[in-house]
Amino acid sequence: MSFTRLLVATTIRALQLALPVVAGYLLARELGLAGAALAALALSAALPALGALTLASVRSEAITWKNYVGGYLLPWGYALSNGKLVSIALVCGCCWLFLFGIGISAEALAAPATPSTPAPAESPMAPAFARWLLVGGWLVDGMALLYLIGTLRKNFTLSSSGGRSLLKVIAFVTSLIVVSAVLASLGHMGTAALIAAGPALALGAFYALWIGMILTVGRNTRWN
């Protein structure tokens, strides 16, 4: 794959993740939490349904605009669904709802505590940096969870040793999302952000350090 095609594919993937998060945030600001939640549910049902109908209408083997539109609206769930269009649409609907929910949560966590609510230990208002770090952590954790579940379904069985090991990793990633969400709802934004994004940041830093060593110190080293 050329650099240009790789850049375009990466940009499209980034937009698929960023746009629903931003949309959820803006919906919550304009419609309130209840209105945004209803709008997110409607969009999460409409987008994959439109994608499924678009792909189902393709009658030839030639790639047309319908393939691109349907692929954009149905980007996830193929490993989980064994290629069945209805199952793919259901998985994508859950993923779209999760992404909208992250944006809505970002706006909800930005709201100051009501006077009747006791001030949390860290701050009565979520710092912007910690809030968006938490959002980024949820986004990465959700992507990792979807990948792990797809890998488990495609390559392992629950009774195998590899499947049991993968289940432990899935449980760990799920706990990161759940625990950080509970802490964020209680006002402990910094701790929640650290729990949600900390493992991903640590792995990213280790990977960046490893790549840096390969490109500098280990550039002339034989690794075999």
C-alpha positions, 0 to 999 in steps of 0.5 A: 500500500502506498503512503498516500493510500495509507494516509487516506485509509487512516484519515477515514478511520480517524473520522469514523471514530472522531465524528460520532464523538464530536456529534454526541458532544454537540448534541448534548450541548444543544439538546440536553442529556435526554434529547442527546440520548434519544438522538444517539439511539435514533442515529445508531439505528439509522446509520447501520440500517442505511449501510446495510440497505446500501450494500444489499442493493449492490448487484454487480461485482464492480466496486461502486460508490455504494460499496464505499458508503456502506463500508463507511457506515458498517466499519466494524463487526465482520469478525464477530458476525461471520460476514452476515450483513444483519449481524454486522449492522447490529454490531455497528449499531452498538459501536456507533451508540458507544461512540455517541455515548462517549461524546455525550458523557464528555459534555455531561462530565463538564457540567458543574455539580449542583449545589445540593451535591457534595463537592468531590475530593478533586474538583466540583468541575471536571478539568478539560484535560482530564475529561478529554483524557478520559474520553480518549481512554474510553475510545481506545479501551472500546476499540481494544475490547471490540478487537479482543472479542472479535479475535476470541470469536474468530480464532479461539474457543472459550474452553481453550487455554488461549481463549481463557487467557483472552477472556481475562484480558477482556475482563481487564479492559472491561473493568477499566471502562466500568471503574473509570465510569463509576469514578467519573460519575462520583467526580474523581475525574483525574483518577478515572482518566488515569485508570481509563487511559493509563494502560494505553499510555504506558503501552504507547510510551513503551512502543515509542521507546522501543521504536526509538531504540531500533531507529537509533541505537539498534539501527545497525544491530542484527536482531536475529 
